[in-house]
């Protein structure tokens, strides 16, 4: 039996996506921003780790990576992408899908 020449292409690794929020947000504006990013990521069908700073003691770790303490924050492969406004701007410009590994 003849064997076929098969080329195997490896898929690029799926990016590590982390959404940082807190369930203790008091301001309606902050809660709305967190919900907006979650809805955007869910609509795109991406898998992401959700870090709730009210439940996980990672605030200092994340602040040292991003230089910020506000929420929400989005990180991809350990790189700070931005806050809600930044993420929305990337989405409006059509750049977010590439950052999330969807292109």
C-alpha positions in Angstrom: 0.0 0.0 0.0 1.4 3.4 -1.0 1.7 6.0 1.7 0.5 9.5 1.0 2.7 12.5 1.7 1.0 14.4 4.4 2.1 17.8 5.6 1.3 18.5 9.2 0.9 22.1 10.1 1.1 23.0 13.8 -1.4 25.5 14.9 -0.1 28.6 16.7 -0.4 28.4 20.4 -3.6 29.7 21.9 -2.8 33.0 23.7 -3.1 33.1 27.5 -5.9 35.7 28.1 -6.5 37.0 31.6 -9.4 39.4 32.5 -8.9 41.0 35.9 -12.0 42.3 37.7 -13.4 42.5 41.2 -16.8 41.3 42.5 -16.6 44.1 45.2 -16.8 47.0 42.7 -19.1 49.7 44.2 -19.3 52.1 41.3 -21.9 51.4 38.7 -19.5 52.6 36.0 -16.8 50.1 37.0 -19.3 47.2 37.1 -20.5 48.2 33.6 -17.0 48.3 32.2 -16.3 44.8 33.6 -19.5 43.4 32.2 -18.7 45.0 28.8 -15.3 43.3 28.5 -16.7 40.0 29.6 -19.5 40.2 27.1 -17.1 41.1 24.3 -14.7 38.2 25.1 -17.7 35.8 25.4 -19.1 37.0 22.1 -15.8 36.3 20.4 -15.7 32.8 21.9 -12.3 33.1 23.4 -11.2 31.2 26.5 -9.9 33.4 29.2 -8.9 33.2 32.9 -11.1 35.4 35.0 -9.2 36.8 38.0 -11.5 38.3 40.7 -9.2 40.4 43.0 -11.9 40.1 45.7 -11.3 36.3 45.8 -7.7 36.0 44.8 -4.8 37.8 46.4 -3.1 38.8 43.2 -3.5 42.6 43.2 0.2 43.3 43.8 1.3 40.7 41.2 -0.9 42.2 38.5 -0.2 45.8 39.4 3.6 45.1 39.1 2.9 43.8 35.5 0.6 46.5 34.4 1.5 49.5 36.6 -2.2 50.0 37.4 -4.6 49.0 40.1 -7.9 49.8 38.4 -10.2 47.2 37.0 -11.0 45.8 34.6 -7.7 45.0 33.0 -7.0 42.7 30.1 -3.7 40.8 29.7 -2.7 38.6 26.8 0.4 36.4 27.1 1.4 38.3 30.2 1.3 41.6 28.4 -1.0 44.4 29.5 -3.5 45.2 26.7 -5.4 47.8 28.6 -8.4 48.8 30.6 -12.0 48.8 29.3 -11.6 52.0 27.3 -8.4 50.6 25.7 -10.0 47.3 24.8 -13.0 49.0 23.3 -10.7 51.2 21.2 -8.8 48.2 19.9 -12.1 46.5 19.1 -13.3 49.6 17.2 -10.1 49.8 15.2 -10.3 46.1 14.3 -7.0 45.3 16.2 -8.4 43.3 19.1 -9.0 40.0 17.2 -5.3 39.8 16.3 -4.3 40.5 19.9 -6.6 37.6 21.0 -5.2 35.2 18.4 -8.4 35.1 16.4 -6.8 36.0 13.0 
